[in-house]
Amino acid sequence: MSGIYIHIPFCKKKCHYCNFYSTPSDKYRSEIIAALQKELYLQKSYLHGDVNTIYFGGGTPSLLTMDEINRLLDTIYNNYEVNLAMEITLEVNPDDITAAKVKDLRTTGINRISIGIQSFHAADLNYLNRIHTAAQGEYAIKTLQDAGFTDLSIDLIYGIPTLSMSNWKQNLNKAIELEVAHISAYALTVEPKTNLEVLINKQKLMGVSETDTSNQFRYLMQFMKDNNYIQYEISNFCLPSHQSKHNTSYWEGVPYLGVGPSAHSYNQISRQWNCSNLAQYVESLSNNTVSFEIEQLSPMQKYNEFVMTSLRTNTGVNLMSLRHNFSGKYVDYFERILQKYSNSQLLTITPVSICLTDEGRLFADGISSDFFITD
């Protein structure tokens, strides 16, 4: 079982908060598509077993034409063992969605759509430098549903300085009213070297309030629970049977191949990442090579990643897996740290697993780091 991630680096406009590799230009567009096909071919031996998921991310993959999507999918079908019932996800921006485009998407084999809504309020979209309007967000959802896409996910962001608790509640209610099966909700984070960091430092935009962010996250968890959504990962909520198979594979340590500039790959032994430069990426593939860096994962790194990704999920750290996959010193260390939390309200501790409580999810990074082993 494995997955393929395809990074499409083009955007119409760069959002203030985005720290993913992308460019507000379509320079090298035809060359990039050809290079992606070449990389898929050259890396066909990286994965073993059936490909169960394909994910078009970015950037803005909805800028692709149907021909470009089909060329990439055909390259996969022709070079990999694929599960014919696999999940194929396309990230889309609402402003790219038209009835005609959606009709064409139905012919490609894509069966899951992730929509970058972020908010249904204009002030929030303006703060984030999003290009679409609130009306386009709702139109995109309804148009995709009318065309027969039942596996829809939307992204929402909380903690935006312009987002009041009242409007956050409206965003969530709107998502429920629209019968969206999956919601990915993320706290606004001021990443280094982003436009958001620069604008906040120059006092041209308001800074993020940790208190407002925490309060909106607490409300989010309870609201989703009350509406029968499963919080299967800290930032991801779904109705039964609608979890993202592709993203779930990341948290379960399933191998995946990432193609495209800046894309990461993982095969349970090493991790590698492609160069973050369009010209370099295209040139390397024109010479039948892939420009990437690689690191071999040490037992310590594998242990730390296992703890971090497991704690993010609703199933938590499986103690049998911990004991089976790691030597005694790692198990002993984990159990020693666990004693610190024996009377805590942050973890649910059973003989089978260790899971974060709702309150613990607010401190997930700190709790995970407590269990990390460092040199």
C-alpha positions in Angstrom: 0.0 0.0 0.0 1.4 3.4 -0.9 0.5 6.9 -2.2 1.6 9.5 -4.7 1.6 13.2 -4.1 1.9 15.6 -7.1 3.0 19.1 -6.3 1.6 21.8 -8.7 3.6 25.0 -7.9 1.5 27.5 -9.7 -0.9 30.1 -8.1 -2.8 33.1 -9.3 -1.7 35.0 -6.2 0.3 34.1 -3.1 -1.7 34.0 0.1 -0.1 36.0 3.0 0.1 32.9 5.3 1.4 30.4 2.8 4.8 28.8 3.3 4.4 26.1 0.7 6.6 26.3 -2.4 4.6 28.1 -5.0 4.8 30.9 -7.5 2.2 33.4 -8.7 3.2 32.7 -12.3 2.8 29.9 -14.8 6.3 30.3 -16.2 7.7 26.8 -17.1 4.1 25.5 -17.1 4.5 23.1 -20.1 8.0 22.1 -19.0 6.8 21.4 -15.4 4.1 19.0 -16.7 6.6 17.2 -18.8 9.1 17.1 -15.9 6.4 15.6 -13.6 5.7 12.9 -16.1 9.5 12.2 -16.4 9.9 12.1 -12.6 7.0 9.7 -12.2 8.6 7.4 -14.8 12.1 7.6 -13.3 10.8 7.0 -9.7 8.6 4.1 -10.6 10.7 1.6 -8.6 10.5 3.8 -5.4 7.2 2.3 -4.3 6.3 -1.3 -3.7 2.8 -2.7 -3.9 -0.4 -1.0 -5.1 -0.8 2.7 -5.2 -4.0 3.4 -3.2 -4.1 7.2 -3.2 -3.1 10.0 -5.5 -3.2 13.6 -4.2 -2.8 16.7 -6.4 -1.6 19.5 -4.0 0.1 22.8 -4.4 0.1 25.6 -5.2 -3.2 25.5 -7.0 -3.8 22.2 -8.8 -7.2 23.4 -10.1 -5.3 25.6 -12.5 -4.5 22.4 -14.5 -6.4 21.6 -17.6 -8.1 18.3 -18.0 -5.5 17.3 -20.6 -2.7 18.0 -18.1 -4.5 16.0 -15.3 -5.1 13.1 -17.6 -1.5 13.1 -18.8 -0.2 12.8 -15.3 -2.8 10.1 -14.3 -2.0 8.1 -17.5 1.7 8.2 -16.6 0.9 6.7 -13.2 -1.5 4.1 -14.7 1.2 3.1 -17.2 4.1 2.7 -14.7 2.6 1.7 -11.4 0.5 -1.0 -9.9 -2.7 0.8 -9.0 -5.7 -0.1 -6.9 -8.6 0.6 -9.3 -10.7 1.7 -6.3 -8.1 4.2 -5.2 -8.8 7.7 -3.8 -7.7 10.5 -6.2 -7.9 14.0 -4.6 -7.6 17.4 -6.3 -7.2 20.6 -4.3 -9.2 23.4 -5.8 -9.6 27.1 -5.2 -13.3 28.3 -5.4 -12.6 30.9 -8.0 -11.5 28.1 -10.5 -14.8 26.3 -10.2 -17.4 26.6 -13.0 -20.1 24.2 -14.0 -18.2 23.4 -17.2 -15.0 22.7 -15.4 -16.7 20.5 -12.9 -18.4 18.5 -15.6 -15.0 17.9 -17.2 -13.4 16.9 -13.9 -16.0 14.1 -13.6 -14.3 12.5 -16.7 -10.8 12.3 -15.2 -11.1 9.7 -12.5 -10.8 12.3 -9.7 -13.2 11.2 -7.0 -12.4 13.5 -4.0 -12.2 17.3 -4.0 -10.5 19.5 -1.3 -11.7 23.1 -1.5 -9.7 26.0 0.0 -12.6 27.9 1.5 -10.8 29.2 4.6 -13.7 31.4 5.6 -17.2 32.4 4.5 -16.5 36.0 5.5 -15.0 38.7 3.3 -12.9 40.4 6.0 -11.1 37.1 6.7 -10.5 36.4 3.1 -9.1 39.9 2.6 -6.8 39.5 5.6 -5.4 36.2 4.2 -5.1 37.7 0.7 -7.3 35.0 -0.8 -8.5 35.7 -4.3 -12.0 34.2 -4.1 -15.1 35.7 -2.5 -17.4 34.2 0.1 -20.1 33.7 -2.5 -17.7 31.8 -4.8 -16.9 29.5 -1.9 -20.5 28.5 -1.4 -21.0 28.2 -5.2 -18.1 25.9 -5.5 -19.4 23.5 -2.9 -22.9 23.4 -4.4 -21.7 23.1 -8.0 -19.4 20.1 -7.1 -22.2 18.5 -5.2 -24.7 19.0 -8.0 -22.2 17.3 -10.4 -22.1 14.2 -8.2 -19.0 14.7 -6.1 -20.0 13.3 -2.7 -16.5 13.1 -1.2 -15.9 16.8 -0.6 -13.5 18.3 2.0 -13.2 22.0 2.8 -10.4 23.9 4.5 -11.3 26.4 7.2 -8.9 28.6 9.2 -9.5 29.8 12.8 -7.5 32.3 14.8 -7.7 34.9 12.1 -7.6 38.3 13.8 -10.6 39.5 11.9 -12.6 36.3 12.8 -14.9 36.8 15.8 -16.3 33.9 17.7 -19.7 34.7 16.3 -18.4 34.5 12.7 -16.4 31.3 13.5 -19.7 29.7 14.6 -21.3 30.9 11.4 -18.5 29.3 9.3 -19.0 26.0 11.0 -22.8 26.1 10.8 -22.5 27.0 7.1 -20.3 23.9 6.5 -22.9 21.7 8.3 -25.8 23.2 6.3 -24.0 22.5 3.1 -23.6 18.9 4.2 -19.8 18.8 3.7 -18.5 15.4 4.7 -15.0 16.4 5.7 -13.6 19.5 7.2 -9.9 20.3 7.7 -9.6 23.1 10.2 -6.2 24.8 10.9 -5.1 27.5 13.3 -3.6 30.5 11.5 0.1 30.2 12.0 2.6 33.0 11.3 5.3 31.1 9.5 8.8 32.6 9.2 9.6 34.5 6.0 5.9 34.7 4.9 4.2 37.9 3.8 2.0 37.5 6.9 5.1 37.7 9.2 6.4 40.8 7.4 3.0 42.6 7.4 2.5 41.9 11.1 6.0 43.0 12.0 5.4 46.2 10.0 2.1 46.6 11.9 0.1 46.6 8.7 -1.9 43.6 9.8 -3.1 42.6 13.3 -1.2 39.9 15.1 -2.7 36.5 16.0 -4.2 36.1 19.5 -3.4 32.8 21.2 -6.4 33.1 23.5 -8.8 33.6 20.6 -7.2 30.7 18.7 -7.5 28.4 21.7 -11.1 29.3 22.3 -12.1 28.8 18.7 -10.4 25.4 18.7 -12.2 24.3 21.8 -15.5 25.4 20.3 -14.6 23.6 17.0 -14.0 20.3 18.8 -17.2 20.3 20.7 -19.3 21.6 17.8 -18.0 18.8 15.5 -18.6 16.2 18.1 -22.2 17.5 18.6 -22.8 17.1 14.9 -21.5 13.6 14.7 -18.2 14.3 13.0 -15.2 12.2 14.0 -12.0 14.1 14.9 -9.7 11.4 13.5 -6.7 13.7 13.5 -6.2 17.0 15.4 -7.0 19.2 12.4 -9.3 16.8 10.5 -13.0 16.0 11.1 -15.3 13.7 9.0 -18.6 12.0 8.9 -18.2 8.2 9.2 -16.3 6.6 6.2 -15.2 10.0 4.8 -11.7 10.3 6.2 -8.9 11.3 3.8 -7.2 8.0 3.0 -4.2 9.8 1.6 -3.5 11.9 4.7 -4.3 9.0 7.0 -1.5 7.1 5.3 1.0 9.9 6.3 0.0 9.5 10.0 0.2 5.7 9.8 3.7 5.7 8.3 2.7 4.3 4.9 5.3 4.9 2.1 4.6 7.7 -0.4 6.3 9.2 -3.4 6.2 13.0 -3.8 6.9 14.4 -7.3 7.3 18.1 -8.3 9.5 20.9 -6.9 9.8 20.8 -3.1 7.8 17.5 -2.9 8.8 15.0 -0.1 9.0 11.2 -0.3 9.2 8.6 2.4 9.8 4.8 2.2 10.1 3.9 5.9 13.9 3.8 5.6 14.7 7.3 4.4 13.1 10.7 3.6 13.9 12.8 0.6 12.8 16.2 -0.7 13.1 17.7 -4.2 14.7 21.0 -4.9 12.6 24.1 -4.4 13.4 25.8 -7.7 11.5 25.6 -10.9 14.4 26.1 -13.3 16.6 23.6 -11.4 13.8 21.1 -11.2 13.1 21.3 -15.0 16.8 21.2 -15.9 17.5 18.1 -13.8 14.6 16.1 -15.3 15.6 17.2 -18.8 18.9 15.3 -18.0 16.9 12.3 -16.7 17.8 12.9 -13.0 15.9 14.1 -10.0 17.4 16.9 -8.0 16.8 16.0 -4.3 18.4 15.7 -0.9 18.0 12.6 1.2 18.4 11.5 4.8 18.5 8.0 6.2 16.2 7.8 9.2 17.9 6.6 12.4 16.0 4.5 15.0 15.6 7.6 17.1 14.1 9.6 14.3 11.7 6.8 13.5 10.6 6.6 17.2 10.1 10.3 17.4 8.1 10.4 14.2 6.0 7.5 15.4 5.1 9.2 18.6 4.4 12.6 17.0 2.1 11.3 14.2 0.4 8.7 16.4 -0.5 11.2 19.1 -2.1 13.5 16.4 -4.7 10.8 15.6 -7.8 9.7 17.6 -6.3 6.1 17.9 -3.2 7.5 19.6 0.0 5.6 20.3 -0.6 1.8 20.0 1.4 0.3 22.7 1.7 -3.1 20.9 3.1 -1.3 17.8 5.5 0.7 20.0 6.9 -2.5 21.7 7.0 -4.4 18.4 8.8 -1.8 16.3 11.3 -0.3 18.8 13.9 -1.6 21.1 13.6 -1.7 24.9 15.4 1.6 25.5 12.7 3.5 23.5 9.8 1.7 25.2 11.4 2.2 28.6 11.8 5.9 27.9 8.3 6.3 26.7 6.8 4.6 29.8 9.0 6.7 32.1 7.8 9.9 30.5 4.2 8.6 30.6 4.4 8.4 34.4 4.5 12.2 34.4 1.0 12.2 32.9 -0.5 9.5 35.1 -2.8 12.1 36.9 -3.0 14.5 34.0 -6.1 15.6 32.2 -4.2 15.8 28.9 -3.9 12.1 28.1 -6.3 9.1 28.1 -4.1 6.1 29.2 -5.3 2.5 28.7 -3.5 -0.8 28.5 -3.8 -0.7 24.7 -3.1 2.9 23.7 -2.3 6.5 24.8 -4.5 9.2 23.3 -4.7 13.0 23.7 -7.8 14.3 25.4 -9.6 17.3 23.9 -7.6 19.5 26.3 -4.5 17.7 25.4 -4.9 18.4 21.7 -4.4 22.1 22.6 -0.8 21.2 23.7 -0.1 18.4 21.2 3.3 19.7 20.1 4.6 20.1 23.6 3.3 16.7 24.8 4.9 15.0 21.8 8.2 16.7 22.4 8.2 15.5 26.0 8.3 11.9 24.7 11.0 12.7 22.1 14.5 11.3 22.5 17.3 13.6 21.5 21.1 13.1 21.3 
